[in-house]
Amino acid sequence: MGLYRGVKSMSKLKLLSMSRFPHHRSGPSHILPRNRQSGLVLIIFLLGVAALLPAPVAEAAPQDKARWDRKYQTEDYIFGKDPIPFLKEVSDLLPKRGQALDLAAGEGRNAVFLATLGLDITAIDISEEGLKKAKALARERGVSIKTIAADLESYRLPAKTYDVIVCTYYLQRDLIPKMKAALKPGGMIVMETYTQDHHKYRPRFPQDYLLKPNELLKWFDDFVILRYQLVDDGQAVYASILAQKPG
Ligand SMILES: C[S@@+](CC[C@H](N)C(=O)[O-])C[C@H]1O[C@@H](n2cnc3c(N)ncnc32)[C@H](O)[C@@H]1O
């Protein structure tokens, strides 16, 4: 999950202050020897180029990728091999054919389940290690899934393409309108993640990555809400939603 987005904003800040440096002209470059002057010009040029690059994502994504790749480098499935219970519970309401997408799919527990329902599923995640395990799980269950290793902060979702989109335990708020646009009319979305009340079990969990009260419901107020639940199971507090794009 984008727990490290705090780190990303720090890099953004760092970059911002670096990009200001080329405009800072009070330095005594005119009194430096010629070779030091050209060195300085080169540094200023490179800083200028760095400021033009979309560096914050490019700089931070490898940190997320490395962190999740490390977590997934174990034979165990850290999130288990079975789908989240909510997905199983609402599966009767989902279409059984068509294109489906699992965003931040991890080791593929939900993607593989959707494939067993008959959906043609693409699992996207930043971690190649996670996706390798997702493929292995699909083989084990006798189905196939497509995987794409990508950073969802920059990845573009095609419009009106999917019948089902699933995203669990990954909260990137600017992805919500993109997910809604990527659904076909009548398409369904399943989301689940922790709410602010989860703090009582995990006080250090970054606040930004917890759902505010009714936040899921508000995001999908232009969809038909087919199922919604708020759960406190004694270890975690989370909200789940199944919502349908108007046809
Ligand atoms: C808590 S895990 C949830 C995995 C899966 N959805 C599940 O419920 O089993 C969060 C996932 O988000 C992925 N992730 C984190 N940052 C990402 C990014 N910028 N782009 C794509 N995936 C990302 C991680 O690799 C990890 O697999």
The ligand as an SDF file (V2000), in Angstrom:
LIG
                    3D

 27 29  0  0  0  0  0  0  0  0999 V2000
   -1.4410   -4.1580    1.4180 C   0  0  0  0  0  0  0  0  0  0  0  0
   -0.9650   -4.7490   -0.1520 S   0  0  0  0  0  0  0  0  0  0  0  0
   -2.5340   -5.2930   -0.7720 C   0  0  0  0  0  0  0  0  0  0  0  0
   -2.4040   -6.3400   -1.8420 C   0  0  0  0  0  0  0  0  0  0  0  0
   -3.7460   -6.8800   -2.3690 C   0  0  0  0  0  0  0  0  0  0  0  0
   -4.6060   -5.8330   -2.8570 N   0  0  0  0  0  0  0  0  0  0  0  0
   -4.4380   -7.6790   -1.3070 C   0  0  0  0  0  0  0  0  0  0  0  0
   -5.3900   -7.1590   -0.6990 O   0  0  0  0  0  0  0  0  0  0  0  0
   -3.9760   -8.8000   -1.0650 O   0  0  0  0  0  0  0  0  0  0  0  0
   -0.6470   -3.2730   -1.0820 C   0  0  0  0  0  0  0  0  0  0  0  0
   -0.1000   -3.5220   -2.5020 C   0  0  0  0  0  0  0  0  0  0  0  0
    0.0670   -2.2770   -3.1570 O   0  0  0  0  0  0  0  0  0  0  0  0
    1.1920   -2.3750   -4.0090 C   0  0  0  0  0  0  0  0  0  0  0  0
    1.6510   -1.0130   -4.3150 N   0  0  0  0  0  0  0  0  0  0  0  0
    2.1780   -0.0950   -3.4440 C   0  0  0  0  0  0  0  0  0  0  0  0
    2.4470    1.0500   -4.1060 N   0  0  0  0  0  0  0  0  0  0  0  0
    2.0750    0.8510   -5.3960 C   0  0  0  0  0  0  0  0  0  0  0  0
    2.0970    1.6620   -6.5630 C   0  0  0  0  0  0  0  0  0  0  0  0
    2.5510    2.9220   -6.5200 N   0  0  0  0  0  0  0  0  0  0  0  0
    1.6600    1.1380   -7.7310 N   0  0  0  0  0  0  0  0  0  0  0  0
    1.2020   -0.1380   -7.7770 C   0  0  0  0  0  0  0  0  0  0  0  0
    1.1500   -0.9510   -6.7130 N   0  0  0  0  0  0  0  0  0  0  0  0
    1.5730   -0.4600   -5.5350 C   0  0  0  0  0  0  0  0  0  0  0  0
    2.1870   -3.1900   -3.2090 C   0  0  0  0  0  0  0  0  0  0  0  0
    3.1540   -3.7930   -4.0060 O   0  0  0  0  0  0  0  0  0  0  0  0
    1.2560   -4.1990   -2.5320 C   0  0  0  0  0  0  0  0  0  0  0  0
    1.1590   -5.3820   -3.3000 O   0  0  0  0  0  0  0  0  0  0  0  0
  1  2  1  0
  2  3  1  0
  2 10  1  0
  3  4  1  0
  4  5  1  0
  5  6  1  0
  5  7  1  0
  7  8  2  0
  7  9  1  0
 10 11  1  0
 11 12  1  0
 11 26  1  0
 12 13  1  0
 13 14  1  0
 13 24  1  0
 14 15  1  0
 14 23  1  0
 15 16  2  0
 16 17  1  0
 17 18  1  0
 17 23  2  0
 18 19  1  0
 18 20  2  0
 20 21  1  0
 21 22  2  0
 22 23  1  0
 24 25  1  0
 24 26  1  0
 26 27  1  0
M  CHG  2   2   1   9  -1
M  END
$$$$
